[in-house]
């Protein structure tokens, strides 16, 4: 059951309390490869809370994934995390999400 907290992924908060469009723009500018993630997608046993579909970015050379999430708590809202990614994490994204980038 996917009930773990997104904070358990570690990493860096790049954007906080922003709109989905701001997240998507950031991902497009900072990732050559990105995918559309639907609300409720499960990554590493964590259900990704989102208001609407948003982009997940892969930064292959850096070994990072740019992962959006929405915290319903006041003062947090929609956020973008940069998390360390293993090859298996990158393959999971590629295998389970629809690629948007060319």
Secondary structure by P-SEA (a helix, b strand, c coil): cccccccccccccccccccaaaaaaaaaacccbbbbbccccccccbbbbbccbbbbbbbccccccbbbbbbcccccccccccccccaaaaaaaaaccccccc
